[in-house]
């Protein structure tokens, strides 16, 4: 279905407002690195009852059309976990598989919110092939959405994360999966994709720079505000890049401009899985600059953590409008969780809320519990806990297919070699 959301782009660093040329990822006139943000013509939060799934929030998504089989995040007032932590106003926003509460994300991850928004930003007339780089969940989400909607796609992933490539059915041949070999990490997958996009037949999805990715993820906050009736006081999420937290902050600002849901900036609290602590270290250092991380040390740390999706070595932290600004503007903070902490909260969450969650959101639950223990979250605070994935046990019980990579390629190959090998798949 055709949808025409009206918006312009704003350079966060300079404030310059300009037109989107179709797939603009940055301001060509910017004197320094900056994210661009969508400025929507409709300043009021207006869920659309005439559109299904995620596109209920299309007024604040830069989309041209709707796609098949989308689902919106589901927010509910927690009783089990809230009581356990002593919180009277804990709201859980869940993006996963739990039909009992209305959550039907086929890939069990909130990365579907990105995929349905990004792909709906694309023109139907687009002839190039989309390229997405991922540590796991994003790959599964984009592969599923593009497979269901016949959109040509190349996904680049670390081979060590190929266990995340499970689907209910075999993928449409329009989707190809390229892996960086054993021992490589997400950044190596990014390198593969960047080299592939040197060929004009391919184009990069853009990651955090893509307004559609951020505003798709930002629907988690819209779901929460629709359920709660106001902007939360505190927001918790586990992060690898921090893009989801940036997205929540951006929609918080839009809701303040609306004026009907409060004027407060919710404190953005993010969590990482130690020993991969890049964002935590950067924030605790008190500087905009990203902390130094040796590539080999980063790869080793990424291998050591349970929540492997939380291991981005090049996150949008320092850039104008990035995570540093989101944390600074909201008085936010960062937290850490060990592998043992994550296992504990996966089990506790299932006992208290009745469904399983991924390691990454379990990291966020630990962060919330830590904040309660230290007294930075009060029992009467309105808290939004972004549970970014779960329900895989129930979903996979319905049957699943493991998709092997179509090619395993070293990121050290030349761009021409990578392009030639990928072209041979189509």
Number of C-alpha atoms within 10 A of each C-alpha: 9 11 16 13 17 16 20 16 23 21 22 20 17 15 12 13 16 15 12 16 9 10 17 15 22 20 23 8 9 16 9 10 15 22 22 28 25 25 17 17 12 13 15 16 20 14 17 14 10 7 14 17 20 25 28 19 22 25 22 29 29 29 25 19 20 21 19 13 15 19 22 26 28 20 27 16 18 18 18 18 21 19 14 11 16 16 21 17 21 25 25 23 24 31 31 31 26 22 12 7 11 16 19 23 28 24 31 28 26 28 25 32 30 25 27 30 28 25 24 22 24 19 13 12 6 10 11 15 19 23 24 25 28 26 27 23 23 25 24 25 26 30 29 25 24 23 20 15 16 13 22 21 24 26 25 31 34 27 25 19 21 19 11 18 23 20 20 16 13 13 19 16 13 18 23 23 23 23 28 27 18 12 14 22 30 28 24 26 26 25 18 29 28 20 18 27 20 14 16 9 13 20 20 20 24 19 21 21 19 23 27 32 28 27 28 29 29 26 27 30 28 27 22 26 20 15 15 18 13 17 26 25 17 23 25 30 28 33 27 26 23 24 23 30 26 26 26 24 27 19 22 24 15 17 24 17 15 15 13 13 18 15 15 15 21 23 21 25 25 27 29 30 33 22 18 29 25 25 30 20 16 19 21 12 12 10 12 17 13 21 16 10 14 9 13 12 11 20 21 16 18 26 19 15 21 19 26 23 23 27 29 25 24 15 21 24 25 17 19 20 21 25 27 24 18 24 21 15 14 16 14 20 17 23 25 20 25 18 17 10 17 24 16 14 22 23 15 19 18 15 13 16 15 13 18 23 27 21 26 27 27 32 35 30 27 23 24 26 18 17 18 16 12 10 10 12 18 17 17 12 15 21 27 29 27 26 28 27 25 27 26 21 13 15 21 17 9 9 11 14 13 15 18 16 18 14 18 17 20 17 21 13 12 12 18 13 14 22 20 12 13 18 12 7 13 10
